[in-house]
Amino acid sequence: MNTIQVEVVSAEESIFSGPAKFVALPGEMGELGILPGHVPLITRIKPGAVRIEKADGEEEFVFVAGGILEVQPKVVTVLSDTAIRGKDLDEAKANEARKAAEEALKNAKSEVDLAKAQAELAVMAAQIAALRRFRQKR
């Protein structure tokens, strides 16, 4: 069977490590699909869901809050400051964080505050969308 090694790493820990048939994730210019033998690539990724089709046919979902993707002939590496396994996502916490980001957006007093609030709101919206996708697949 043709597989590629996938490593998803956050600032705190390794989130996923194993062989996969396919990886899909949110690139800056749109959805990326990686199969074994993909040409080498380094690119930034947006907040969203990383979908990993494991060698046994099962799917693994990981939410990433943006980061870097590196594709080599036999290894795909996803580096993200924040990465959360799909099964560990908490919708209530994500909705609270989204509301806090919306409030920060309303109260932004400078361009920097505005940019931070917009970025946090985008991450929380992506996390909630990833959570919903994860639940639909189950």
Phi and psi in radians as a Rosetta constraint file:
Dihedral C 1 N 2 CA 2 C 2 CIRCULARHARMONIC -1.541 0.35
Dihedral N 2 CA 2 C 2 N 3 CIRCULARHARMONIC 2.005 0.35
Dihedral C 2 N 3 CA 3 C 3 CIRCULARHARMONIC -2.318 0.35
Dihedral N 3 CA 3 C 3 N 4 CIRCULARHARMONIC 2.959 0.35
Dihedral C 3 N 4 CA 4 C 4 CIRCULARHARMONIC -2.312 0.35
Dihedral N 4 CA 4 C 4 N 5 CIRCULARHARMONIC 2.492 0.35
Dihedral C 4 N 5 CA 5 C 5 CIRCULARHARMONIC -1.309 0.35
Dihedral N 5 CA 5 C 5 N 6 CIRCULARHARMONIC 2.301 0.35
Dihedral C 5 N 6 CA 6 C 6 CIRCULARHARMONIC -2.082 0.35
Dihedral N 6 CA 6 C 6 N 7 CIRCULARHARMONIC 2.301 0.35
Dihedral C 6 N 7 CA 7 C 7 CIRCULARHARMONIC -2.198 0.35
Dihedral N 7 CA 7 C 7 N 8 CIRCULARHARMONIC 2.111 0.35
Dihedral C 7 N 8 CA 8 C 8 CIRCULARHARMONIC -2.023 0.35
Dihedral N 8 CA 8 C 8 N 9 CIRCULARHARMONIC 2.085 0.35
Dihedral C 8 N 9 CA 9 C 9 CIRCULARHARMONIC -2.240 0.35
Dihedral N 9 CA 9 C 9 N 10 CIRCULARHARMONIC 2.324 0.35
Dihedral C 9 N 10 CA 10 C 10 CIRCULARHARMONIC -1.796 0.35
Dihedral N 10 CA 10 C 10 N 11 CIRCULARHARMONIC 3.139 0.35
Dihedral C 10 N 11 CA 11 C 11 CIRCULARHARMONIC -1.127 0.35
Dihedral N 11 CA 11 C 11 N 12 CIRCULARHARMONIC -0.455 0.35
Dihedral C 11 N 12 CA 12 C 12 CIRCULARHARMONIC -1.674 0.35
Dihedral N 12 CA 12 C 12 N 13 CIRCULARHARMONIC -0.588 0.35
Dihedral C 12 N 13 CA 13 C 13 CIRCULARHARMONIC -2.857 0.35
Dihedral N 13 CA 13 C 13 N 14 CIRCULARHARMONIC 2.956 0.35
Dihedral C 13 N 14 CA 14 C 14 CIRCULARHARMONIC -1.402 0.35
Dihedral N 14 CA 14 C 14 N 15 CIRCULARHARMONIC 2.166 0.35
Dihedral C 14 N 15 CA 15 C 15 CIRCULARHARMONIC -1.604 0.35
Dihedral N 15 CA 15 C 15 N 16 CIRCULARHARMONIC -0.677 0.35
Dihedral C 15 N 16 CA 16 C 16 CIRCULARHARMONIC -2.596 0.35
Dihedral N 16 CA 16 C 16 N 17 CIRCULARHARMONIC 2.457 0.35
Dihedral C 16 N 17 CA 17 C 17 CIRCULARHARMONIC -2.619 0.35
Dihedral N 17 CA 17 C 17 N 18 CIRCULARHARMONIC 2.097 0.35
Dihedral C 17 N 18 CA 18 C 18 CIRCULARHARMONIC 2.959 0.35
Dihedral N 18 CA 18 C 18 N 19 CIRCULARHARMONIC 3.008 0.35
Dihedral C 18 N 19 CA 19 C 19 CIRCULARHARMONIC -1.353 0.35
Dihedral N 19 CA 19 C 19 N 20 CIRCULARHARMONIC 2.557 0.35
Dihedral C 19 N 20 CA 20 C 20 CIRCULARHARMONIC -2.499 0.35
Dihedral N 20 CA 20 C 20 N 21 CIRCULARHARMONIC 2.704 0.35
Dihedral C 20 N 21 CA 21 C 21 CIRCULARHARMONIC -1.538 0.35
Dihedral N 21 CA 21 C 21 N 22 CIRCULARHARMONIC -0.488 0.35
Dihedral C 21 N 22 CA 22 C 22 CIRCULARHARMONIC -2.786 0.35
Dihedral N 22 CA 22 C 22 N 23 CIRCULARHARMONIC 2.545 0.35
Dihedral C 22 N 23 CA 23 C 23 CIRCULARHARMONIC -2.338 0.35
Dihedral N 23 CA 23 C 23 N 24 CIRCULARHARMONIC 2.306 0.35
Dihedral C 23 N 24 CA 24 C 24 CIRCULARHARMONIC -2.157 0.35
Dihedral N 24 CA 24 C 24 N 25 CIRCULARHARMONIC 2.388 0.35
Dihedral C 24 N 25 CA 25 C 25 CIRCULARHARMONIC -2.715 0.35
Dihedral N 25 CA 25 C 25 N 26 CIRCULARHARMONIC 2.833 0.35
Dihedral C 25 N 26 CA 26 C 26 CIRCULARHARMONIC -1.474 0.35
Dihedral N 26 CA 26 C 26 N 27 CIRCULARHARMONIC 1.773 0.35
Dihedral C 26 N 27 CA 27 C 27 CIRCULARHARMONIC -1.359 0.35
Dihedral N 27 CA 27 C 27 N 28 CIRCULARHARMONIC 2.922 0.35
Dihedral C 27 N 28 CA 28 C 28 CIRCULARHARMONIC -1.088 0.35
Dihedral N 28 CA 28 C 28 N 29 CIRCULARHARMONIC -0.569 0.35
Dihedral C 28 N 29 CA 29 C 29 CIRCULARHARMONIC -1.778 0.35
Dihedral N 29 CA 29 C 29 N 30 CIRCULARHARMONIC 0.133 0.35
Dihedral C 29 N 30 CA 30 C 30 CIRCULARHARMONIC 2.425 0.35
Dihedral N 30 CA 30 C 30 N 31 CIRCULARHARMONIC -3.141 0.35
Dihedral C 30 N 31 CA 31 C 31 CIRCULARHARMONIC -1.152 0.35
Dihedral N 31 CA 31 C 31 N 32 CIRCULARHARMONIC 2.366 0.35
Dihedral C 31 N 32 CA 32 C 32 CIRCULARHARMONIC -1.919 0.35
Dihedral N 32 CA 32 C 32 N 33 CIRCULARHARMONIC 2.436 0.35
Dihedral C 32 N 33 CA 33 C 33 CIRCULARHARMONIC -2.122 0.35
Dihedral N 33 CA 33 C 33 N 34 CIRCULARHARMONIC 2.232 0.35
Dihedral C 33 N 34 CA 34 C 34 CIRCULARHARMONIC -2.068 0.35
Dihedral N 34 CA 34 C 34 N 35 CIRCULARHARMONIC 2.150 0.35
Dihedral C 34 N 35 CA 35 C 35 CIRCULARHARMONIC -1.981 0.35
Dihedral N 35 CA 35 C 35 N 36 CIRCULARHARMONIC 2.806 0.35
Dihedral C 35 N 36 CA 36 C 36 CIRCULARHARMONIC -0.931 0.35
Dihedral N 36 CA 36 C 36 N 37 CIRCULARHARMONIC 2.412 0.35
Dihedral C 36 N 37 CA 37 C 37 CIRCULARHARMONIC 1.523 0.35
Dihedral N 37 CA 37 C 37 N 38 CIRCULARHARMONIC 0.099 0.35
Dihedral C 37 N 38 CA 38 C 38 CIRCULARHARMONIC -1.031 0.35
Dihedral N 38 CA 38 C 38 N 39 CIRCULARHARMONIC 2.551 0.35
Dihedral C 38 N 39 CA 39 C 39 CIRCULARHARMONIC -1.130 0.35
Dihedral N 39 CA 39 C 39 N 40 CIRCULARHARMONIC 2.561 0.35
Dihedral C 39 N 40 CA 40 C 40 CIRCULARHARMONIC -0.989 0.35
Dihedral N 40 CA 40 C 40 N 41 CIRCULARHARMONIC 2.514 0.35
Dihedral C 40 N 41 CA 41 C 41 CIRCULARHARMONIC -2.774 0.35
Dihedral N 41 CA 41 C 41 N 42 CIRCULARHARMONIC 2.481 0.35
Dihedral C 41 N 42 CA 42 C 42 CIRCULARHARMONIC -2.302 0.35
Dihedral N 42 CA 42 C 42 N 43 CIRCULARHARMONIC 2.214 0.35
Dihedral C 42 N 43 CA 43 C 43 CIRCULARHARMONIC -2.689 0.35
Dihedral N 43 CA 43 C 43 N 44 CIRCULARHARMONIC 2.811 0.35
Dihedral C 43 N 44 CA 44 C 44 CIRCULARHARMONIC -1.460 0.35
Dihedral N 44 CA 44 C 44 N 45 CIRCULARHARMONIC 2.652 0.35
Dihedral C 44 N 45 CA 45 C 45 CIRCULARHARMONIC -2.133 0.35
Dihedral N 45 CA 45 C 45 N 46 CIRCULARHARMONIC 2.678 0.35
Dihedral C 45 N 46 CA 46 C 46 CIRCULARHARMONIC -1.599 0.35
Dihedral N 46 CA 46 C 46 N 47 CIRCULARHARMONIC 2.887 0.35
Dihedral C 46 N 47 CA 47 C 47 CIRCULARHARMONIC -1.057 0.35
Dihedral N 47 CA 47 C 47 N 48 CIRCULARHARMONIC 2.408 0.35
Dihedral C 47 N 48 CA 48 C 48 CIRCULARHARMONIC 2.807 0.35
Dihedral N 48 CA 48 C 48 N 49 CIRCULARHARMONIC -2.896 0.35
Dihedral C 48 N 49 CA 49 C 49 CIRCULARHARMONIC -1.632 0.35
Dihedral N 49 CA 49 C 49 N 50 CIRCULARHARMONIC 2.355 0.35
Dihedral C 49 N 50 CA 50 C 50 CIRCULARHARMONIC -1.749 0.35
Dihedral N 50 CA 50 C 50 N 51 CIRCULARHARMONIC 2.118 0.35
Dihedral C 50 N 51 CA 51 C 51 CIRCULARHARMONIC -1.878 0.35
Dihedral N 51 CA 51 C 51 N 52 CIRCULARHARMONIC 2.139 0.35
Dihedral C 51 N 52 CA 52 C 52 CIRCULARHARMONIC -2.031 0.35
Dihedral N 52 CA 52 C 52 N 53 CIRCULARHARMONIC 2.072 0.35
Dihedral C 52 N 53 CA 53 C 53 CIRCULARHARMONIC -1.595 0.35
Dihedral N 53 CA 53 C 53 N 54 CIRCULARHARMONIC 1.847 0.35
Dihedral C 53 N 54 CA 54 C 54 CIRCULARHARMONIC -1.231 0.35
Dihedral N 54 CA 54 C 54 N 55 CIRCULARHARMONIC 2.912 0.35
Dihedral C 54 N 55 CA 55 C 55 CIRCULARHARMONIC -1.030 0.35
Dihedral N 55 CA 55 C 55 N 56 CIRCULARHARMONIC -0.537 0.35
Dihedral C 55 N 56 CA 56 C 56 CIRCULARHARMONIC -1.489 0.35
Dihedral N 56 CA 56 C 56 N 57 CIRCULARHARMONIC 0.055 0.35
Dihedral C 56 N 57 CA 57 C 57 CIRCULARHARMONIC 1.630 0.35
Dihedral N 57 CA 57 C 57 N 58 CIRCULARHARMONIC -0.269 0.35
Dihedral C 57 N 58 CA 58 C 58 CIRCULARHARMONIC -1.233 0.35
Dihedral N 58 CA 58 C 58 N 59 CIRCULARHARMONIC 2.740 0.35
Dihedral C 58 N 59 CA 59 C 59 CIRCULARHARMONIC -1.942 0.35
Dihedral N 59 CA 59 C 59 N 60 CIRCULARHARMONIC 2.493 0.35
Dihedral C 59 N 60 CA 60 C 60 CIRCULARHARMONIC -2.097 0.35
Dihedral N 60 CA 60 C 60 N 61 CIRCULARHARMONIC 2.342 0.35
Dihedral C 60 N 61 CA 61 C 61 CIRCULARHARMONIC -2.008 0.35
Dihedral N 61 CA 61 C 61 N 62 CIRCULARHARMONIC 2.410 0.35
Dihedral C 61 N 62 CA 62 C 62 CIRCULARHARMONIC -2.367 0.35
Dihedral N 62 CA 62 C 62 N 63 CIRCULARHARMONIC 2.278 0.35
Dihedral C 62 N 63 CA 63 C 63 CIRCULARHARMONIC -1.525 0.35
Dihedral N 63 CA 63 C 63 N 64 CIRCULARHARMONIC 2.313 0.35
Dihedral C 63 N 64 CA 64 C 64 CIRCULARHARMONIC -2.142 0.35
Dihedral N 64 CA 64 C 64 N 65 CIRCULARHARMONIC 2.486 0.35
Dihedral C 64 N 65 CA 65 C 65 CIRCULARHARMONIC -1.652 0.35
Dihedral N 65 CA 65 C 65 N 66 CIRCULARHARMONIC 0.849 0.35
Dihedral C 65 N 66 CA 66 C 66 CIRCULARHARMONIC 1.543 0.35
Dihedral N 66 CA 66 C 66 N 67 CIRCULARHARMONIC 3.124 0.35
Dihedral C 66 N 67 CA 67 C 67 CIRCULARHARMONIC 2.561 0.35
Dihedral N 67 CA 67 C 67 N 68 CIRCULARHARMONIC -2.681 0.35
Dihedral C 67 N 68 CA 68 C 68 CIRCULARHARMONIC -2.199 0.35
Dihedral N 68 CA 68 C 68 N 69 CIRCULARHARMONIC 2.420 0.35
Dihedral C 68 N 69 CA 69 C 69 CIRCULARHARMONIC -1.966 0.35
Dihedral N 69 CA 69 C 69 N 70 CIRCULARHARMONIC 2.283 0.35
Dihedral C 69 N 70 CA 70 C 70 CIRCULARHARMONIC -2.151 0.35
Dihedral N 70 CA 70 C 70 N 71 CIRCULARHARMONIC 2.209 0.35
Dihedral C 70 N 71 CA 71 C 71 CIRCULARHARMONIC -2.010 0.35
Dihedral N 71 CA 71 C 71 N 72 CIRCULARHARMONIC 2.157 0.35
Dihedral C 71 N 72 CA 72 C 72 CIRCULARHARMONIC -2.058 0.35
Dihedral N 72 CA 72 C 72 N 73 CIRCULARHARMONIC 2.938 0.35
Dihedral C 72 N 73 CA 73 C 73 CIRCULARHARMONIC -0.939 0.35
Dihedral N 73 CA 73 C 73 N 74 CIRCULARHARMONIC -0.570 0.35
Dihedral C 73 N 74 CA 74 C 74 CIRCULARHARMONIC -2.135 0.35
Dihedral N 74 CA 74 C 74 N 75 CIRCULARHARMONIC 0.016 0.35
Dihedral C 74 N 75 CA 75 C 75 CIRCULARHARMONIC -2.467 0.35
Dihedral N 75 CA 75 C 75 N 76 CIRCULARHARMONIC 2.355 0.35
Dihedral C 75 N 76 CA 76 C 76 CIRCULARHARMONIC -1.961 0.35
Dihedral N 76 CA 76 C 76 N 77 CIRCULARHARMONIC 2.186 0.35
Dihedral C 76 N 77 CA 77 C 77 CIRCULARHARMONIC -2.108 0.35
Dihedral N 77 CA 77 C 77 N 78 CIRCULARHARMONIC 2.226 0.35
Dihedral C 77 N 78 CA 78 C 78 CIRCULARHARMONIC -1.986 0.35
Dihedral N 78 CA 78 C 78 N 79 CIRCULARHARMONIC 2.072 0.35
Dihedral C 78 N 79 CA 79 C 79 CIRCULARHARMONIC -1.940 0.35
Dihedral N 79 CA 79 C 79 N 80 CIRCULARHARMONIC 2.192 0.35
Dihedral C 79 N 80 CA 80 C 80 CIRCULARHARMONIC -2.517 0.35
Dihedral N 80 CA 80 C 80 N 81 CIRCULARHARMONIC 2.466 0.35
Dihedral C 80 N 81 CA 81 C 81 CIRCULARHARMONIC -1.035 0.35
Dihedral N 81 CA 81 C 81 N 82 CIRCULARHARMONIC -0.721 0.35
Dihedral C 81 N 82 CA 82 C 82 CIRCULARHARMONIC -2.197 0.35
Dihedral N 82 CA 82 C 82 N 83 CIRCULARHARMONIC 2.166 0.35
Dihedral C 82 N 83 CA 83 C 83 CIRCULARHARMONIC -2.450 0.35
Dihedral N 83 CA 83 C 83 N 84 CIRCULARHARMONIC 2.330 0.35
Dihedral C 83 N 84 CA 84 C 84 CIRCULARHARMONIC -2.301 0.35
Dihedral N 84 CA 84 C 84 N 85 CIRCULARHARMONIC 2.263 0.35
Dihedral C 84 N 85 CA 85 C 85 CIRCULARHARMONIC -1.049 0.35
Dihedral N 85 CA 85 C 85 N 86 CIRCULARHARMONIC 2.495 0.35
Dihedral C 85 N 86 CA 86 C 86 CIRCULARHARMONIC -0.931 0.35
Dihedral N 86 CA 86 C 86 N 87 CIRCULARHARMONIC -0.714 0.35
Dihedral C 86 N 87 CA 87 C 87 CIRCULARHARMONIC -1.207 0.35
Dihedral N 87 CA 87 C 87 N 88 CIRCULARHARMONIC -0.286 0.35
Dihedral C 87 N 88 CA 88 C 88 CIRCULARHARMONIC -1.702 0.35
Dihedral N 88 CA 88 C 88 N 89 CIRCULARHARMONIC -0.039 0.35
Dihedral C 88 N 89 CA 89 C 89 CIRCULARHARMONIC -1.189 0.35
Dihedral N 89 CA 89 C 89 N 90 CIRCULARHARMONIC 2.432 0.35
Dihedral C 89 N 90 CA 90 C 90 CIRCULARHARMONIC -2.088 0.35
Dihedral N 90 CA 90 C 90 N 91 CIRCULARHARMONIC 1.918 0.35
Dihedral C 90 N 91 CA 91 C 91 CIRCULARHARMONIC -1.112 0.35
Dihedral N 91 CA 91 C 91 N 92 CIRCULARHARMONIC -0.696 0.35
Dihedral C 91 N 92 CA 92 C 92 CIRCULARHARMONIC -1.079 0.35
Dihedral N 92 CA 92 C 92 N 93 CIRCULARHARMONIC -0.790 0.35
Dihedral C 92 N 93 CA 93 C 93 CIRCULARHARMONIC -1.115 0.35
Dihedral N 93 CA 93 C 93 N 94 CIRCULARHARMONIC -0.728 0.35
Dihedral C 93 N 94 CA 94 C 94 CIRCULARHARMONIC -1.115 0.35
Dihedral N 94 CA 94 C 94 N 95 CIRCULARHARMONIC -0.713 0.35
Dihedral C 94 N 95 CA 95 C 95 CIRCULARHARMONIC -1.167 0.35
Dihedral N 95 CA 95 C 95 N 96 CIRCULARHARMONIC -0.665 0.35
Dihedral C 95 N 96 CA 96 C 96 CIRCULARHARMONIC -1.080 0.35
Dihedral N 96 CA 96 C 96 N 97 CIRCULARHARMONIC -0.781 0.35
Dihedral C 96 N 97 CA 97 C 97 CIRCULARHARMONIC -1.146 0.35
Dihedral N 97 CA 97 C 97 N 98 CIRCULARHARMONIC -0.649 0.35
Dihedral C 97 N 98 CA 98 C 98 CIRCULARHARMONIC -1.107 0.35
Dihedral N 98 CA 98 C 98 N 99 CIRCULARHARMONIC -0.771 0.35
Dihedral C 98 N 99 CA 99 C 99 CIRCULARHARMONIC -1.106 0.35
Dihedral N 99 CA 99 C 99 N 100 CIRCULARHARMONIC -0.700 0.35
Dihedral C 99 N 100 CA 100 C 100 CIRCULARHARMONIC -1.105 0.35
Dihedral N 100 CA 100 C 100 N 101 CIRCULARHARMONIC -0.689 0.35
Dihedral C 100 N 101 CA 101 C 101 CIRCULARHARMONIC -1.168 0.35
Dihedral N 101 CA 101 C 101 N 102 CIRCULARHARMONIC -0.695 0.35
Dihedral C 101 N 102 CA 102 C 102 CIRCULARHARMONIC -1.091 0.35
Dihedral N 102 CA 102 C 102 N 103 CIRCULARHARMONIC -0.711 0.35
Dihedral C 102 N 103 CA 103 C 103 CIRCULARHARMONIC -1.146 0.35
Dihedral N 103 CA 103 C 103 N 104 CIRCULARHARMONIC -0.744 0.35
Dihedral C 103 N 104 CA 104 C 104 CIRCULARHARMONIC -1.086 0.35
Dihedral N 104 CA 104 C 104 N 105 CIRCULARHARMONIC -0.618 0.35
Dihedral C 104 N 105 CA 105 C 105 CIRCULARHARMONIC -1.112 0.35
Dihedral N 105 CA 105 C 105 N 106 CIRCULARHARMONIC -0.750 0.35
Dihedral C 105 N 106 CA 106 C 106 CIRCULARHARMONIC -1.135 0.35
Dihedral N 106 CA 106 C 106 N 107 CIRCULARHARMONIC -0.603 0.35
Dihedral C 106 N 107 CA 107 C 107 CIRCULARHARMONIC -1.701 0.35
Dihedral N 107 CA 107 C 107 N 108 CIRCULARHARMONIC 0.150 0.35
Dihedral C 107 N 108 CA 108 C 108 CIRCULARHARMONIC -1.062 0.35
Dihedral N 108 CA 108 C 108 N 109 CIRCULARHARMONIC 2.283 0.35
Dihedral C 108 N 109 CA 109 C 109 CIRCULARHARMONIC -1.885 0.35
Dihedral N 109 CA 109 C 109 N 110 CIRCULARHARMONIC -0.169 0.35
Dihedral C 109 N 110 CA 110 C 110 CIRCULARHARMONIC -2.500 0.35
Dihedral N 110 CA 110 C 110 N 111 CIRCULARHARMONIC 2.952 0.35
Dihedral C 110 N 111 CA 111 C 111 CIRCULARHARMONIC -1.062 0.35
Dihedral N 111 CA 111 C 111 N 112 CIRCULARHARMONIC -0.650 0.35
Dihedral C 111 N 112 CA 112 C 112 CIRCULARHARMONIC -1.145 0.35
Dihedral N 112 CA 112 C 112 N 113 CIRCULARHARMONIC -0.805 0.35
Dihedral C 112 N 113 CA 113 C 113 CIRCULARHARMONIC -1.053 0.35
Dihedral N 113 CA 113 C 113 N 114 CIRCULARHARMONIC -0.728 0.35
Dihedral C 113 N 114 CA 114 C 114 CIRCULARHARMONIC -1.097 0.35
Dihedral N 114 CA 114 C 114 N 115 CIRCULARHARMONIC -0.800 0.35
Dihedral C 114 N 115 CA 115 C 115 CIRCULARHARMONIC -1.116 0.35
Dihedral N 115 CA 115 C 115 N 116 CIRCULARHARMONIC -0.728 0.35
Dihedral C 115 N 116 CA 116 C 116 CIRCULARHARMONIC -1.096 0.35
Dihedral N 116 CA 116 C 116 N 117 CIRCULARHARMONIC -0.785 0.35
Dihedral C 116 N 117 CA 117 C 117 CIRCULARHARMONIC -1.133 0.35
Dihedral N 117 CA 117 C 117 N 118 CIRCULARHARMONIC -0.710 0.35
Dihedral C 117 N 118 CA 118 C 118 CIRCULARHARMONIC -1.122 0.35
Dihedral N 118 CA 118 C 118 N 119 CIRCULARHARMONIC -0.729 0.35
Dihedral C 118 N 119 CA 119 C 119 CIRCULARHARMONIC -1.122 0.35
Dihedral N 119 CA 119 C 119 N 120 CIRCULARHARMONIC -0.769 0.35
Dihedral C 119 N 120 CA 120 C 120 CIRCULARHARMONIC -1.135 0.35
Dihedral N 120 CA 120 C 120 N 121 CIRCULARHARMONIC -0.690 0.35
Dihedral C 120 N 121 CA 121 C 121 CIRCULARHARMONIC -1.112 0.35
Dihedral N 121 CA 121 C 121 N 122 CIRCULARHARMONIC -0.718 0.35
Dihedral C 121 N 122 CA 122 C 122 CIRCULARHARMONIC -1.104 0.35
Dihedral N 122 CA 122 C 122 N 123 CIRCULARHARMONIC -0.733 0.35
Dihedral C 122 N 123 CA 123 C 123 CIRCULARHARMONIC -1.119 0.35
Dihedral N 123 CA 123 C 123 N 124 CIRCULARHARMONIC -0.767 0.35
Dihedral C 123 N 124 CA 124 C 124 CIRCULARHARMONIC -1.180 0.35
Dihedral N 124 CA 124 C 124 N 125 CIRCULARHARMONIC -0.673 0.35
Dihedral C 124 N 125 CA 125 C 125 CIRCULARHARMONIC -1.102 0.35
Dihedral N 125 CA 125 C 125 N 126 CIRCULARHARMONIC -0.721 0.35
Dihedral C 125 N 126 CA 126 C 126 CIRCULARHARMONIC -1.156 0.35
Dihedral N 126 CA 126 C 126 N 127 CIRCULARHARMONIC -0.664 0.35
Dihedral C 126 N 127 CA 127 C 127 CIRCULARHARMONIC -1.142 0.35
Dihedral N 127 CA 127 C 127 N 128 CIRCULARHARMONIC -0.744 0.35
Dihedral C 127 N 128 CA 128 C 128 CIRCULARHARMONIC -1.132 0.35
Dihedral N 128 CA 128 C 128 N 129 CIRCULARHARMONIC -0.730 0.35
Dihedral C 128 N 129 CA 129 C 129 CIRCULARHARMONIC -1.098 0.35
Dihedral N 129 CA 129 C 129 N 130 CIRCULARHARMONIC -0.717 0.35
Dihedral C 129 N 130 CA 130 C 130 CIRCULARHARMONIC -1.114 0.35
Dihedral N 130 CA 130 C 130 N 131 CIRCULARHARMONIC -0.714 0.35
Dihedral C 130 N 131 CA 131 C 131 CIRCULARHARMONIC -1.067 0.35
Dihedral N 131 CA 131 C 131 N 132 CIRCULARHARMONIC -0.761 0.35
Dihedral C 131 N 132 CA 132 C 132 CIRCULARHARMONIC -1.135 0.35
Dihedral N 132 CA 132 C 132 N 133 CIRCULARHARMONIC -0.706 0.35
Dihedral C 132 N 133 CA 133 C 133 CIRCULARHARMONIC -1.096 0.35
Dihedral N 133 CA 133 C 133 N 134 CIRCULARHARMONIC -0.740 0.35
Dihedral C 133 N 134 CA 134 C 134 CIRCULARHARMONIC -1.058 0.35
Dihedral N 134 CA 134 C 134 N 135 CIRCULARHARMONIC -0.778 0.35
Dihedral C 134 N 135 CA 135 C 135 CIRCULARHARMONIC -1.160 0.35
Dihedral N 135 CA 135 C 135 N 136 CIRCULARHARMONIC -0.621 0.35
Dihedral C 135 N 136 CA 136 C 136 CIRCULARHARMONIC -1.154 0.35
Dihedral N 136 CA 136 C 136 N 137 CIRCULARHARMONIC -0.595 0.35
Dihedral C 136 N 137 CA 137 C 137 CIRCULARHARMONIC -1.299 0.35
Dihedral N 137 CA 137 C 137 N 138 CIRCULARHARMONIC -0.359 0.35
